[in-house]
């Protein structure tokens, strides 16, 4: 007799939660009251214990998906039932019906390919955010015939706001891919079929076109250069150069010795530097191997004189040299940069979205940029005096950005025009009821803007926590689409890379964006309380405000920017910690 695992009540005002992590996989034995999964809400993270002892037969809600209180999360039952559970998952939720179709899979899986579809567990496109209805399959990490484990990354999906991985809902063999790369799919659409490995082996018998995916399952390792690196078979690597151009599935993590996902870039970098990924311990989130780990391993192994990649390998021995001048270090060419020379690559969906939105913003609104120079010396004194205690107390670093954000929030409250959006067709102006500050974050995938909701309710410590958390999760691709929307004003820190000032583009439908330049020490003329001028070394920073001239006049923008300048230069933030 099976038992349903439901989402328990999590609080008086909490109606749903997000499955953040499964502690058990399908087929694992669990004991009653043993932690089974972790659930996150807006207020708390908690573990859900198993209601009974038995075997985890089915996971109904995968990681990173939401479920309402009372919803069925999984099925616990007798170990004898585990074999039939995955086959029954797509057909219905009736537990009593599971034993009945059990004899059918063996009989039906052979003729299934002739009908154009395999039987097994359906992989569907999960909900990607409140306002997201579809996504694009950007990359399949597995090929038809590959063995996958439950919760192992199966494919990458791109939307207008975020890129994410879709995990496998069950262990088995990838029988069929229904949505190829670069095609769109609606939320809930079936992307692939996961089933019993025997289904793949039996499909070559009927010599029909629909059986091709199954027939390719056996020679698949010959077709993928990425798979041959970890493969134990000796004769395969000799054929790697020939099929490299015909591989219809992008490089992917298929190392059977590791369940840690490796990005195609990292795998390519490891191949170029003759680094065995199975020997590397990843330093990324969840043990993920990053390009820095590969480069470090390449430097340690001393494989710089690699014949096939002489130009790319040249920087490897230079890794220990950074003791030299900064000028030399800046002239070094990374393996990634060397690999891009003379090549043409496909534009990512995220880059296409960024490009179209930047052009659209300039076409929609009349944009001007005003710049002021701010003396940040007072802020520097506060930061130097407080940062050690702040770090020990709050657990996060104290940068200049929380101070600037606080000054911006106060200016927005006093000037609601800058916290608004305009609809010229309707002839309306809508003023924001709260200050939702977007913070531009530079990621390897492109510039993303997570939003600090209700920033006007936070002090310096709260802003520092929000900025640090959102920036880290954005770089790790852990933010949700909802966290990337709803902004009313944006701050971009182009000074983090050393730029003094720039002209940022307004993030539509907002009407203004503030850019912060690099902090530099310069001699400036300072007037003391007696009206006497002296020359002193001060911490100076440029602030650039781009604004929509359809709604905001130049004089209004100048006053707004000057107000932020005055607030920062006075440095009165003692009560904001």
C-alpha positions as CSV (number, residue, x, y, z in Angstrom):
1,X,0.0,0.0,0.0
2,X,1.5,3.3,-1.1
3,X,1.5,6.5,0.9
4,X,1.3,10.1,-0.5
5,X,3.8,12.7,0.8
6,X,2.0,16.0,0.9
7,X,3.2,19.6,1.5
8,X,2.3,20.3,5.2
9,X,1.0,23.6,6.5
10,X,3.9,26.1,6.7
11,X,2.3,29.0,8.5
12,X,-0.9,30.9,8.9
13,X,-0.4,33.1,5.8
14,X,1.7,30.7,3.7
15,X,-0.2,29.0,0.9
16,X,2.6,27.5,-1.1
17,X,6.2,26.5,-1.0
18,X,9.1,25.7,-3.3
19,X,10.8,22.4,-3.4
20,X,14.5,23.5,-3.0
21,X,16.1,20.1,-2.7
22,X,15.3,16.4,-2.7
23,X,17.3,14.5,-0.1
24,X,16.3,11.2,-1.6
25,X,16.1,9.9,-5.1
26,X,13.5,7.6,-6.8
27,X,14.3,4.0,-5.6
28,X,15.9,5.0,-2.3
29,X,14.7,3.4,0.9
30,X,13.4,5.9,3.5
31,X,12.4,5.5,7.1
32,X,9.4,7.1,8.8
33,X,10.1,10.6,10.0
34,X,13.4,10.7,8.0
35,X,14.0,14.0,6.2
36,X,12.8,13.5,2.6
37,X,13.0,17.0,1.0
38,X,13.6,20.7,1.8
39,X,11.0,23.3,1.1
40,X,11.5,27.0,0.9
41,X,9.0,29.8,1.4
42,X,9.3,33.6,1.6
43,X,9.7,33.4,5.3
44,X,11.4,30.1,6.2
45,X,13.2,27.0,4.9
46,X,12.2,23.6,6.4
47,X,12.5,19.9,5.9
48,X,9.6,17.6,5.2
49,X,9.9,14.2,6.8
50,X,8.7,10.9,5.3
51,X,5.2,9.9,6.6
52,X,6.0,6.2,6.4
53,X,8.8,3.7,5.8
54,X,9.3,2.2,2.4
55,X,10.7,3.1,-1.0
56,X,10.5,6.4,-2.8
57,X,8.5,5.3,-5.9
58,X,7.8,8.7,-7.5
59,X,8.7,12.4,-7.3
60,X,5.8,14.5,-8.4
61,X,7.2,17.9,-7.8
62,X,10.8,18.4,-9.0
63,X,13.3,20.9,-7.4
64,X,12.7,24.6,-7.9
65,X,9.0,24.1,-8.6
66,X,6.2,25.5,-6.4
67,X,3.5,23.4,-4.8
68,X,0.4,24.5,-2.8
69,X,-0.1,23.3,0.8
70,X,-1.7,19.9,0.7
71,X,-0.3,19.0,-2.8
72,X,1.2,15.6,-3.4
73,X,4.9,15.8,-3.6
74,X,5.9,12.2,-3.8
75,X,4.7,8.5,-3.4
76,X,6.2,6.2,-0.8
77,X,5.4,2.5,-1.0
78,X,6.6,-1.1,-0.9
79,X,9.9,-1.7,-2.8
80,X,8.1,-4.2,-5.1
81,X,6.1,-1.2,-6.5
82,X,9.1,0.9,-7.5
83,X,9.6,-0.8,-10.8
84,X,6.2,0.1,-12.1
85,X,6.0,3.7,-10.7
86,X,8.1,5.5,-13.3
87,X,6.2,3.9,-16.2
88,X,2.9,5.0,-14.7
89,X,3.8,8.6,-14.0
90,X,2.6,10.2,-17.2
91,X,-0.6,8.3,-17.5
92,X,-2.3,9.4,-14.3
93,X,-2.3,9.7,-10.5
94,X,-4.5,6.7,-9.7
95,X,-2.3,4.6,-7.4
96,X,-4.6,1.6,-7.6
97,X,-4.2,1.4,-11.4
98,X,-0.4,0.9,-11.2
99,X,-0.3,-2.9,-11.1
100,X,-2.6,-3.2,-14.1
101,X,-0.4,-1.8,-16.8
102,X,2.7,-3.5,-15.4
103,X,2.6,-6.3,-18.0
104,X,1.9,-3.8,-20.8
105,X,5.3,-2.0,-21.0
106,X,7.1,-5.1,-22.0
107,X,4.6,-5.8,-24.7
108,X,4.0,-2.3,-25.9
109,X,7.5,-0.8,-25.9
110,X,8.5,-2.7,-28.9
111,X,5.8,-1.4,-31.2
112,X,5.8,2.1,-29.6
113,X,8.5,3.5,-31.9
114,X,6.5,2.6,-35.0
115,X,3.8,4.9,-33.7
116,X,6.3,7.8,-33.3
117,X,6.5,8.0,-29.5
118,X,8.2,6.1,-26.7
119,X,6.6,5.1,-23.4
120,X,8.0,6.3,-20.1
121,X,8.1,9.4,-17.8
122,X,7.3,12.7,-19.5
123,X,9.8,15.5,-19.1
124,X,7.7,18.7,-19.1
125,X,8.7,22.4,-19.2
126,X,8.3,23.6,-15.6
127,X,6.8,26.9,-14.5
128,X,9.5,29.5,-15.0
129,X,7.9,32.5,-13.3
130,X,4.6,34.2,-12.8
131,X,4.7,36.1,-16.1
132,X,6.6,33.5,-18.2
133,X,4.5,31.3,-20.5
134,X,7.1,29.7,-22.7
135,X,10.8,29.0,-23.1
136,X,13.3,28.1,-25.7
137,X,15.3,24.8,-25.6
138,X,18.8,26.2,-25.8
139,X,20.9,23.0,-25.3
140,X,20.3,19.3,-24.7
141,X,22.8,18.0,-22.2
142,X,21.9,14.4,-23.0
143,X,21.3,12.5,-26.3
144,X,18.7,9.8,-27.1
145,X,20.0,6.6,-25.6
146,X,21.9,8.2,-22.8
147,X,21.3,7.0,-19.2
148,X,20.2,9.7,-16.8
149,X,19.7,9.9,-13.1
150,X,16.8,11.5,-11.3
151,X,17.5,15.2,-10.7
152,X,20.4,15.2,-13.1
153,X,20.5,18.3,-15.5
154,X,18.9,17.1,-18.7
155,X,18.6,20.3,-20.8
156,X,19.0,24.1,-20.7
157,X,16.0,26.4,-21.3
158,X,16.2,30.1,-22.0
159,X,13.5,32.8,-21.5
160,X,13.5,36.5,-22.0
161,X,14.6,36.9,-18.4
162,X,16.7,34.0,-17.3
163,X,18.5,30.8,-18.3
164,X,17.9,27.6,-16.3
165,X,18.5,23.9,-16.3
166,X,15.7,21.4,-16.3
167,X,16.4,18.2,-14.2
168,X,15.3,14.7,-15.1
169,X,12.2,13.7,-13.2
170,X,13.3,10.1,-13.0
171,X,16.2,7.7,-13.6
172,X,16.3,5.8,-16.8
173,X,17.2,6.2,-20.5
174,X,16.4,9.2,-22.7
175,X,14.1,7.5,-25.2
176,X,12.9,10.5,-27.2
177,X,13.5,14.2,-27.6
178,X,10.3,15.9,-28.6
179,X,11.5,19.5,-28.7
180,X,14.9,20.1,-30.4
181,X,17.3,22.9,-29.7
182,X,16.3,26.4,-30.6
183,X,12.6,25.6,-30.6
184,X,10.0,27.2,-28.3
185,X,7.8,25.2,-25.9
186,X,5.0,26.3,-23.7
187,X,5.0,25.8,-19.9
188,X,3.8,22.2,-19.3
189,X,4.7,21.0,-22.8
190,X,6.4,17.6,-23.1
191,X,10.0,18.0,-23.9
192,X,11.3,14.4,-23.8
193,X,10.5,10.8,-22.6
194,X,12.5,9.0,-20.0
195,X,12.0,5.2,-19.7
196,X,13.4,1.8,-19.1
197,X,16.7,1.1,-20.9
198,X,15.2,-2.1,-22.3
199,X,12.9,0.1,-24.4
200,X,15.9,1.5,-26.2
201,X,17.5,-1.9,-26.9
202,X,14.3,-3.4,-28.2
203,X,13.5,-0.6,-30.7
204,X,16.0,-1.6,-33.4
205,X,14.0,-4.7,-34.2
206,X,11.3,-2.9,-36.2
207,X,13.4,-1.3,-39.1
208,X,11.3,1.8,-39.3
209,X,12.3,5.5,-39.4
210,X,10.8,6.1,-35.9
211,X,13.2,3.6,-34.5
212,X,16.2,5.7,-35.5
213,X,16.6,7.3,-32.1
214,X,16.9,3.9,-30.4
215,X,19.3,2.6,-33.1
216,X,21.6,5.6,-32.5
217,X,21.8,4.8,-28.8
218,X,24.5,2.2,-29.2
219,X,26.9,4.1,-31.5
220,X,26.2,7.4,-29.8
221,X,29.6,7.6,-28.0
222,X,31.3,7.6,-31.4
223,X,29.4,10.8,-32.4
224,X,30.2,13.0,-29.5
225,X,33.7,14.3,-28.7
226,X,32.5,15.3,-25.3
227,X,31.5,11.8,-24.4
228,X,34.7,10.2,-25.5
229,X,36.9,11.9,-22.9
230,X,35.4,10.0,-19.9
231,X,34.5,6.9,-21.9
232,X,36.5,3.8,-20.9
233,X,36.5,2.3,-24.4
234,X,40.0,2.7,-26.0
235,X,39.2,2.6,-29.7
236,X,36.7,5.5,-29.7
237,X,39.0,8.5,-29.3
238,X,40.6,7.8,-32.7
239,X,37.3,8.7,-34.4
240,X,36.7,11.9,-32.4
241,X,37.9,14.4,-35.0
242,X,35.7,13.0,-37.7
243,X,32.3,13.4,-36.2
244,X,33.0,16.6,-34.3
245,X,31.3,18.7,-37.0
246,X,28.3,16.5,-37.3
247,X,27.3,16.1,-33.7
248,X,23.7,17.3,-33.5
249,X,23.8,17.5,-29.7
250,X,25.9,20.2,-28.1
251,X,28.8,19.2,-25.8
252,X,27.4,18.1,-22.5
253,X,28.2,16.5,-19.2
254,X,28.1,12.7,-19.7
255,X,30.9,11.6,-17.5
256,X,29.6,8.4,-15.9
257,X,32.0,8.7,-13.0
258,X,30.6,12.0,-11.8
259,X,27.1,13.3,-11.2
260,X,28.3,16.9,-11.2
261,X,27.2,18.9,-14.2
262,X,30.0,20.4,-16.3
263,X,29.3,23.2,-18.7
264,X,30.2,22.9,-22.4
265,X,32.8,25.7,-22.0
266,X,34.5,24.0,-19.2
267,X,34.5,20.7,-21.0
268,X,36.0,22.3,-24.1
269,X,38.6,24.1,-22.0
270,X,39.6,20.8,-20.3
271,X,39.9,19.1,-23.7
272,X,42.1,21.9,-25.0
273,X,44.4,21.7,-22.0
274,X,44.4,17.8,-21.8
275,X,42.9,17.9,-18.3
276,X,41.0,14.9,-17.0
277,X,37.8,16.3,-15.4
278,X,37.4,13.2,-13.2
279,X,40.5,14.2,-11.3
280,X,39.3,17.7,-10.5
281,X,37.4,18.7,-7.3
282,X,35.0,21.5,-8.2
283,X,34.9,24.7,-6.2
284,X,31.6,26.0,-7.6
285,X,28.1,25.7,-6.1
286,X,27.2,22.1,-5.4
287,X,30.8,21.0,-6.3
288,X,30.4,22.2,-9.9
289,X,33.7,22.4,-11.8
290,X,34.4,25.9,-13.0
291,X,36.8,27.2,-15.7
292,X,39.1,28.4,-12.9
293,X,39.4,24.8,-11.6
294,X,40.4,23.6,-15.1
295,X,43.0,26.4,-15.6
296,X,44.4,25.6,-12.1
297,X,44.7,21.9,-13.0
298,X,46.3,22.7,-16.3
299,X,48.9,24.9,-14.6
300,X,49.7,22.2,-12.1
301,X,49.9,19.4,-14.6
302,X,52.4,21.3,-16.7
303,X,50.7,20.4,-20.0
304,X,51.3,23.7,-21.6
305,X,53.3,22.3,-24.6
306,X,50.2,20.5,-25.9
307,X,50.7,20.0,-29.7
308,X,47.2,20.5,-31.0
309,X,46.6,23.7,-29.0
310,X,49.9,25.5,-28.9
311,X,48.5,29.1,-29.0
312,X,45.8,28.4,-26.4
313,X,48.2,26.5,-24.1
314,X,50.8,29.3,-24.1
315,X,49.1,31.2,-21.2
316,X,49.1,28.1,-19.0
317,X,52.7,28.4,-17.9
318,X,52.2,32.1,-17.4
319,X,49.7,31.5,-14.7
320,X,52.3,31.4,-11.9
321,X,53.9,34.6,-13.3
322,X,51.4,37.2,-12.1
323,X,54.2,38.2,-9.7
324,X,55.4,40.3,-12.6
325,X,54.0,43.6,-13.7
326,X,50.3,44.3,-14.0
327,X,51.0,45.4,-17.5
328,X,52.2,42.0,-18.5
329,X,49.3,40.3,-16.8
330,X,46.8,42.5,-18.7
331,X,48.4,41.4,-22.0
332,X,48.0,37.7,-21.5
333,X,45.6,35.9,-23.7
334,X,43.3,33.5,-22.0
335,X,42.5,30.1,-23.6
336,X,38.9,31.1,-24.0
337,X,39.9,34.3,-25.9
338,X,42.3,32.4,-28.1
339,X,39.7,29.8,-28.9
340,X,37.3,32.5,-30.2
341,X,39.7,34.0,-32.7
342,X,38.5,33.5,-36.3
343,X,35.3,31.7,-35.3
344,X,31.6,32.4,-35.7
345,X,29.2,31.4,-32.9
346,X,25.5,31.5,-32.5
347,X,24.1,34.4,-30.6
348,X,22.5,33.3,-27.3
349,X,18.9,34.0,-26.7
350,X,19.7,36.2,-23.7
351,X,22.1,38.3,-25.8
352,X,19.4,38.7,-28.5
353,X,16.9,39.8,-25.9
354,X,19.4,42.3,-24.4
355,X,20.3,43.7,-27.8
356,X,16.7,44.1,-28.9
357,X,15.7,45.8,-25.6
358,X,18.6,48.2,-25.7
359,X,17.6,49.3,-29.3
360,X,14.0,49.4,-28.4
361,X,14.7,51.6,-25.4
362,X,16.5,54.2,-27.5
363,X,13.7,54.1,-30.1
364,X,10.9,54.5,-27.6
365,X,12.2,57.3,-25.4
366,X,14.2,60.5,-25.8
367,X,17.2,60.0,-23.5
368,X,19.7,62.4,-22.1
369,X,22.5,62.0,-19.6
370,X,23.5,64.3,-16.8
371,X,26.7,63.8,-14.8
372,X,28.0,65.2,-11.4
373,X,31.2,64.6,-9.5
374,X,30.7,63.5,-5.9
375,X,33.2,63.7,-3.1
376,X,32.8,60.3,-1.4
377,X,35.4,61.0,1.3
378,X,32.8,61.1,4.1
379,X,31.4,57.8,3.0
380,X,34.9,56.3,2.8
381,X,35.5,57.3,6.4
382,X,32.3,55.7,7.6
383,X,33.0,52.6,5.6
384,X,36.6,52.2,6.9
385,X,35.4,52.7,10.5
386,X,32.4,50.3,10.2
387,X,33.3,47.6,7.7
388,X,35.1,45.2,10.1
389,X,32.4,45.3,12.8
390,X,29.7,45.2,10.0
391,X,31.2,42.1,8.5
392,X,31.4,40.3,11.8
393,X,27.8,41.4,12.8
394,X,26.0,41.0,9.4
395,X,28.1,38.4,7.7
396,X,28.3,40.5,4.5
397,X,30.8,43.1,3.2
398,X,30.1,46.8,3.3
399,X,30.6,48.4,-0.1
400,X,29.8,51.8,-1.4
401,X,26.7,50.7,-3.2
402,X,24.3,50.4,-0.2
403,X,25.1,54.0,0.6
404,X,24.4,55.1,-2.9
405,X,21.2,53.0,-3.1
406,X,20.0,54.6,0.2
407,X,20.6,58.1,-1.1
408,X,18.7,57.1,-4.4
409,X,15.7,55.7,-2.5
410,X,15.4,58.9,-0.4
411,X,15.6,61.0,-3.6
412,X,12.9,58.9,-5.3
413,X,10.6,59.4,-2.3
414,X,11.1,63.2,-2.7
415,X,10.8,63.0,-6.5
416,X,8.2,60.4,-7.5
417,X,8.5,61.4,-11.2
418,X,11.7,59.4,-11.3
419,X,9.9,56.3,-9.9
420,X,7.3,56.3,-12.6
421,X,6.6,55.0,-16.0
422,X,4.9,56.7,-18.9
423,X,2.4,55.5,-21.5
424,X,2.2,58.0,-24.3
425,X,-0.5,56.1,-26.3
426,X,-2.8,56.1,-23.3
427,X,-1.6,59.5,-22.2
428,X,-0.9,58.4,-18.6
429,X,1.8,58.5,-16.0
430,X,1.9,55.8,-13.4
431,X,3.8,56.5,-10.2
432,X,5.3,53.6,-8.2
433,X,3.8,52.8,-4.8
434,X,7.2,51.5,-3.7
435,X,10.8,51.9,-4.6
436,X,11.9,48.7,-6.4
437,X,15.6,49.2,-7.2
438,X,17.2,47.1,-10.0
439,X,20.9,46.4,-9.6
440,X,22.7,45.6,-12.8
441,X,24.9,42.4,-12.5
442,X,27.6,41.4,-14.9
443,X,27.4,37.7,-15.6
444,X,29.2,35.4,-18.1
445,X,25.8,35.1,-19.9
446,X,25.2,38.9,-20.1
447,X,24.0,41.8,-18.1
448,X,21.0,40.9,-15.8
449,X,19.1,43.2,-13.5
450,X,17.7,41.6,-10.3
451,X,15.3,43.8,-8.3
452,X,15.4,44.8,-4.7
453,X,11.7,45.0,-3.9
454,X,10.5,47.6,-1.4
455,X,14.0,49.1,-1.0
456,X,12.5,52.1,0.7
457,X,11.8,50.0,3.8
458,X,15.5,48.8,4.2
459,X,18.4,50.4,6.0
460,X,22.1,50.2,5.0
461,X,22.4,46.7,6.5
462,X,19.3,45.4,4.7
463,X,20.4,46.8,1.4
464,X,23.8,45.3,1.8
465,X,22.2,41.9,2.4
466,X,19.9,42.2,-0.6
467,X,22.6,43.4,-3.0
468,X,25.0,40.7,-2.0
469,X,22.4,37.9,-2.1
470,X,20.9,38.9,-5.5
471,X,24.3,39.5,-7.1
472,X,25.6,36.1,-6.0
473,X,22.5,34.2,-7.1
474,X,22.3,36.0,-10.4
475,X,25.9,35.0,-11.2
476,X,25.1,31.4,-10.2
477,X,21.9,31.5,-12.3
478,X,19.8,30.9,-9.2
479,X,17.4,33.9,-9.5
480,X,13.8,33.5,-10.6
481,X,12.2,35.4,-13.4
482,X,10.0,37.2,-10.9
483,X,13.2,38.5,-9.2
484,X,14.2,40.0,-12.5
485,X,11.0,42.0,-13.0
486,X,9.0,44.8,-11.4
487,X,11.8,47.4,-11.1
488,X,11.0,51.1,-11.0
489,X,14.6,52.5,-11.0
490,X,17.9,50.9,-11.9
491,X,21.5,51.4,-10.7
492,X,24.4,50.2,-12.8
493,X,28.0,50.1,-11.4
494,X,30.2,50.5,-14.5
495,X,32.9,51.7,-12.2
496,X,33.5,48.2,-10.9
497,X,35.6,47.6,-14.1
498,X,37.5,51.0,-13.7
499,X,35.3,53.2,-16.0
500,X,35.0,56.8,-14.8
501,X,31.7,57.6,-16.4
502,X,29.4,56.2,-19.0
503,X,25.9,56.9,-20.5
504,X,23.7,54.1,-19.4
505,X,20.5,53.2,-21.3
506,X,17.2,53.5,-19.5
507,X,15.7,50.1,-18.6
508,X,12.2,50.2,-20.0
509,X,9.5,50.9,-18.9
510,X,11.4,52.8,-16.3
511,X,12.2,56.5,-16.9
512,X,15.7,56.8,-15.4
513,X,18.9,54.9,-14.5
514,X,21.9,55.9,-12.4
515,X,25.4,54.9,-13.3
516,X,28.2,54.9,-10.7
517,X,31.8,55.4,-11.8
518,X,35.1,54.2,-10.4
519,X,36.2,55.7,-7.0
520,X,39.6,57.5,-7.5
521,X,41.8,59.6,-5.3
522,X,42.5,63.0,-6.8
523,X,43.6,66.5,-5.6
524,X,40.6,68.8,-5.6
525,X,39.9,72.3,-4.3
526,X,38.1,72.2,-0.9
527,X,36.5,75.2,0.8
528,X,36.5,75.1,4.6
529,X,34.0,76.6,7.0
530,X,35.8,80.0,6.8
531,X,35.5,80.2,3.0
532,X,39.1,79.5,2.4
533,X,40.2,77.3,-0.5
534,X,42.8,74.5,-0.1
535,X,43.9,71.6,-2.2
536,X,43.3,68.2,-0.7
537,X,43.4,64.5,-1.8
538,X,39.8,63.3,-1.9
539,X,37.9,60.1,-2.9
540,X,36.0,61.2,-6.0
541,X,33.3,59.5,-8.1
542,X,31.2,60.4,-11.1
543,X,27.4,59.7,-11.0
544,X,25.6,59.6,-14.4
545,X,21.9,59.9,-14.6
546,X,20.2,58.9,-17.9
547,X,16.6,60.0,-18.1
548,X,13.5,60.0,-20.3
549,X,13.1,63.5,-21.6
550,X,9.5,62.8,-22.5
551,X,8.7,63.0,-18.8
552,X,11.7,64.5,-17.1
553,X,13.1,68.0,-17.9
554,X,16.8,68.7,-17.7
555,X,16.5,71.1,-14.7
556,X,14.5,68.5,-12.8
557,X,17.1,65.8,-13.5
558,X,19.9,68.1,-12.4
559,X,18.1,68.9,-9.1
560,X,17.5,65.2,-8.5
561,X,21.1,64.3,-9.2
562,X,22.4,67.2,-7.0
563,X,20.2,66.0,-4.2
564,X,21.9,62.6,-4.3
565,X,25.3,64.3,-4.4
566,X,24.5,66.4,-1.3
567,X,23.2,63.4,0.6
568,X,26.4,61.4,0.0
569,X,28.8,64.3,0.6
570,X,27.2,65.1,4.0
571,X,27.7,61.4,5.0
572,X,25.1,61.4,7.7
573,X,24.3,57.6,7.8
574,X,24.9,56.9,11.5
575,X,21.4,55.8,12.2
576,X,21.2,53.5,9.1
577,X,23.1,50.5,10.4
